[in-house]
Amino acid sequence: MAKHVVIGAGSIGTNVARLLAERGESVRIVTRSGSGPEHRLIDRVAADASDPSRLTELSRGAEVIYHCANPPSYTMWERLLPPLQTAAITAAKANDAVLALTGSLYAYGPQPGGRMNEHTPMAATGHKGRLRRRMWEQALAGGIRTVEVRGSDYIGKDANGIYSLLIKSALQKGKAAWITGHLDMPHTFTFNGDMAQALITLASEERAWGRPWHVPSPTAVTIRELARRYAVAAGRPPIKLIQIPRSVTRTAGLIVPIAREMAEMDYQWYAPFHMDATETADTFRLTATDLDTAVRDEVS
């Protein structure tokens, strides 16, 4: 019987499980494959977390359930996320556990000046943003103790983000990187280790339950500046960045499903995108990891 149950073994679930185990807490991590970090206090279980009965059984005795699972492709969201959310809520209610949700900024949609804090209205018009809003509202209406921790695009070791998808290969080969976004717009990036720490902290704080909070993150930087810092951390010359015209990805979206899904969210990359986490930082004394520290963590 584990005190904490973690759904998903991506960079967030893995960080949550490791942090808890390093504190001496017993953890069960649930994935379809049975993957996850190796540690004597981490029990890795292969199971379908979208099965409410199975997840409820695996969560017996848990004080907190951390929902850190996310499908690898936008095209899977509508099919896979709702069953996972329903199962997590069911398991939390049956076991009187706190449900800590790994959230994003998608539910806000485009905002004036690109600025968002914990009280920004959820005004998304795209289907993925509306889905995120419905899922949070479902959790609030589920009769459970819950909190949603929202972060921006991840950086850090094993993060599935701009470095791994667009910059890493170009940096290693000394070639140009093709970027689907404006190179000189400030954008908030969240260190995945800070997301894990925030999830653990806020799940244990009664005053955090019942509302969303933002992860304290470094000051927003441009893609150009972030790429420069990756080059410095890797000890390599700066690479050339080529901005793909926005019209190209939008035209591709008429034919290619994943391009269409990406185009729906491209407002995040063609205008300033600032996540304000001042209230979280002040209330719970959480701080952001230095940007260069996060960059070195991902490059190493």
C-alpha positions in Angstrom: 0.0 0.0 0.0 1.5 3.3 -1.1 0.9 6.7 0.4 1.2 8.4 -3.0 -0.1 7.2 -6.4 1.3 8.8 -9.5 -0.4 8.4 -12.9 2.1 8.6 -15.8 5.9 8.3 -16.0 6.7 11.3 -18.3 9.1 14.0 -17.1 6.5 15.3 -14.5 5.4 12.0 -13.1 8.9 10.7 -12.9 10.1 13.9 -11.1 7.1 13.7 -8.7 7.8 10.0 -7.9 11.6 10.6 -7.4 11.1 13.7 -5.1 8.6 11.8 -2.9 10.8 8.7 -2.7 13.9 10.8 -1.9 11.9 12.1 1.1 11.2 8.6 2.3 7.6 8.4 1.0 6.1 5.3 -0.5 5.0 5.7 -4.1 3.1 3.7 -6.7 3.5 4.8 -10.3 0.9 3.6 -12.7 1.6 3.3 -16.5 0.4 1.0 -19.3 3.9 -0.4 -19.6 5.0 -0.5 -16.0 7.7 2.0 -16.6 9.0 4.6 -14.2 12.1 5.5 -12.1 13.8 2.7 -10.2 13.9 3.2 -6.4 13.2 0.9 -3.5 10.2 3.0 -2.4 8.7 3.2 -5.9 6.3 0.4 -6.9 5.9 0.4 -10.7 2.6 -1.1 -11.9 1.5 -1.8 -15.4 -2.2 -1.0 -15.7 -4.7 1.0 -17.6 -5.2 4.1 -15.5 -8.3 5.0 -17.4 -10.1 2.0 -15.9 -11.9 3.5 -12.8 -12.1 0.1 -11.0 -8.5 -0.8 -11.5 -7.2 2.7 -10.5 -9.4 2.7 -7.5 -8.0 -0.6 -6.4 -4.4 0.5 -7.0 -5.0 3.7 -5.0 -6.2 2.0 -1.8 -4.7 3.7 1.2 -3.3 6.6 -0.8 -3.4 10.1 0.6 -2.7 11.8 -2.7 -3.2 10.8 -6.4 -1.1 12.8 -8.8 -2.5 12.9 -12.4 0.6 13.5 -14.5 -0.4 11.5 -17.6 -0.6 13.2 -21.0 -1.1 11.6 -24.4 2.0 12.0 -26.7 0.0 13.7 -29.5 -2.7 16.4 -29.6 -4.7 14.2 -31.9 -5.3 11.8 -29.0 -6.5 14.3 -26.4 -10.3 14.1 -27.0 -10.2 10.3 -26.9 -7.8 9.6 -24.1 -7.9 12.5 -21.6 -11.6 12.3 -20.5 -11.4 8.7 -19.4 -8.2 9.3 -17.5 -9.8 12.3 -15.7 -12.9 10.4 -14.8 -10.9 7.4 -13.5 -8.7 9.7 -11.4 -11.7 11.5 -9.9 -13.4 8.2 -9.1 -10.3 6.8 -7.4 -9.8 9.9 -5.4 -13.4 9.9 -4.2 -13.4 6.2 -3.3 -10.2 6.5 -1.3 -10.8 10.0 0.2 -7.5 11.0 -1.5 -6.5 14.5 -2.7 -6.3 14.7 -6.5 -3.4 16.9 -7.7 -3.8 17.7 -11.4 -1.0 18.6 -13.8 -2.5 21.6 -15.7 -1.6 23.9 -18.5 -2.4 27.4 -19.7 -4.6 26.2 -22.6 -7.9 26.8 -20.9 -7.2 30.6 -20.8 -7.0 31.0 -24.6 -5.4 34.1 -26.1 -5.3 36.9 -23.5 -4.7 40.7 -23.9 -1.0 41.3 -23.7 -0.4 37.6 -23.4 -0.5 37.9 -19.6 -2.1 35.3 -17.3 -2.4 34.9 -13.5 -4.3 32.4 -11.4 -7.5 34.5 -11.7 -7.5 34.9 -15.5 -10.8 33.7 -16.9 -10.8 30.4 -18.8 -11.8 31.8 -22.2 -10.3 29.3 -24.7 -12.1 28.9 -28.0 -10.0 26.1 -29.4 -11.2 22.5 -28.7 -8.1 21.6 -26.6 -8.5 24.6 -24.4 -12.2 23.9 -23.9 -11.4 20.3 -23.1 -9.0 21.4 -20.4 -11.6 23.7 -18.9 -14.2 21.0 -18.9 -11.8 18.6 -17.1 -11.0 21.1 -14.4 -14.7 21.9 -13.9 -15.4 18.1 -13.7 -12.8 17.8 -10.9 -14.3 20.7 -9.0 -17.8 19.1 -9.3 -16.5 15.7 -8.3 -17.0 16.0 -4.6 -13.3 15.6 -3.9 -10.4 17.6 -2.5 -8.5 18.7 -5.6 -6.0 21.3 -6.9 -4.8 22.0 -10.4 -1.2 23.2 -10.8 -0.6 25.0 -14.1 2.7 25.5 -15.9 3.8 26.8 -19.2 6.0 24.9 -21.8 8.4 22.6 -20.1 12.2 22.7 -20.0 14.5 20.4 -18.0 15.8 16.9 -18.3 13.6 14.6 -20.5 11.1 17.4 -21.1 9.1 16.9 -24.3 9.5 20.5 -25.4 11.2 23.0 -27.7 14.7 21.7 -27.0 14.0 18.0 -27.7 11.7 18.7 -30.6 13.4 21.6 -32.4 16.8 22.5 -31.1 18.7 19.5 -29.9 19.3 17.8 -33.2 20.3 21.0 -34.9 22.7 21.9 -32.1 24.3 18.5 -32.1 24.8 18.5 -35.9 25.7 22.2 -36.2 22.8 22.9 -38.5 19.9 25.4 -38.7 16.8 24.8 -36.6 13.4 25.4 -38.2 11.1 27.1 -35.7 7.3 27.2 -35.8 6.9 30.5 -33.9 8.2 34.0 -33.7 11.8 34.1 -32.7 11.7 37.3 -30.7 8.5 37.1 -28.6 8.9 36.7 -24.8 7.6 33.3 -23.6 7.4 31.8 -20.2 9.0 28.4 -19.8 8.5 26.2 -16.7 11.2 23.9 -15.3 9.7 20.4 -15.0 11.3 19.9 -11.6 9.5 23.0 -10.4 6.2 21.6 -11.6 6.8 18.4 -9.7 7.7 20.3 -6.5 4.6 22.5 -6.8 2.3 19.5 -7.2 3.7 17.9 -4.1 3.6 21.1 -2.0 0.1 22.2 -3.1 -1.4 18.7 -2.7 -0.4 18.8 1.0 -1.8 22.3 1.6 -5.5 22.5 2.5 -5.6 26.2 1.6 -4.5 25.3 -2.0 -7.4 23.0 -2.6 -10.4 23.9 -4.8 -8.6 26.3 -7.2 -5.8 26.5 -9.7 -2.3 27.8 -9.0 0.7 28.7 -11.3 4.2 27.2 -11.0 6.8 29.9 -10.3 8.9 30.0 -13.4 11.8 32.1 -14.8 11.2 35.4 -16.4 9.9 35.0 -20.0 12.6 34.8 -22.7 12.5 34.7 -26.5 13.2 31.5 -28.5 16.3 33.1 -29.9 17.7 33.8 -26.4 16.7 30.3 -25.1 18.5 28.7 -28.1 21.6 30.8 -27.3 21.6 29.6 -23.7 21.3 26.0 -24.9 24.3 26.4 -27.1 26.3 27.9 -24.2 25.3 25.1 -21.9 26.3 22.5 -24.5 29.6 24.2 -25.2 28.7 24.6 -28.9 28.5 27.5 -31.3 25.1 29.2 -31.6 22.9 27.7 -34.3 21.0 29.5 -37.0 17.2 29.7 -36.4 14.8 29.9 -39.3 11.3 31.0 -38.6 8.8 29.0 -40.6 6.0 31.3 -42.0 2.9 31.0 -40.0 0.9 30.5 -43.2 2.9 27.4 -43.9 1.8 25.5 -40.8 -1.8 26.7 -41.1 -2.0 25.6 -44.7 -0.5 22.2 -43.8 -3.2 22.0 -41.2 -5.8 21.7 -43.9 -4.4 18.3 -44.7 -2.3 17.0 -41.8 -4.2 16.5 -38.5 -1.2 17.2 -36.2 -0.4 20.4 -38.1 -4.0 21.5 -37.6 -3.8 20.8 -33.9 -0.6 22.8 -33.6 -2.0 25.7 -35.6 -4.9 26.0 -33.1 -2.3 26.8 -30.3 0.1 28.9 -32.3 -1.1 32.1 -30.7 1.2 31.2 -27.8 4.2 31.5 -30.1 3.4 34.6 -32.2 2.7 37.1 -29.4 4.0 37.7 -25.8 3.1 34.8 -23.5 3.6 35.6 -19.8 2.6 33.4 -16.9 2.4 35.2 -13.6 2.8 33.0 -10.5 3.3 35.7 -7.9 0.4 34.6 -5.8 1.6 31.0 -5.6 5.2 32.1 -4.8 4.0 34.5 -2.1 1.5 32.1 -0.5 3.6 28.9 -0.4 7.1 30.3 -0.6 7.9 28.5 -3.8 10.6 29.8 -6.1 11.6 29.3 -9.7 14.7 27.4 -10.6 17.2 29.7 -12.4 16.8 29.5 -16.2 20.4 28.5 -16.9 20.2 25.8 -14.2 17.2 24.4 -15.9 18.9 24.6 -19.3 22.0 22.8 -18.1 19.8 20.1 -16.6 18.2 19.4 -20.0 21.4 19.5 -22.0 23.5 17.4 -19.7 
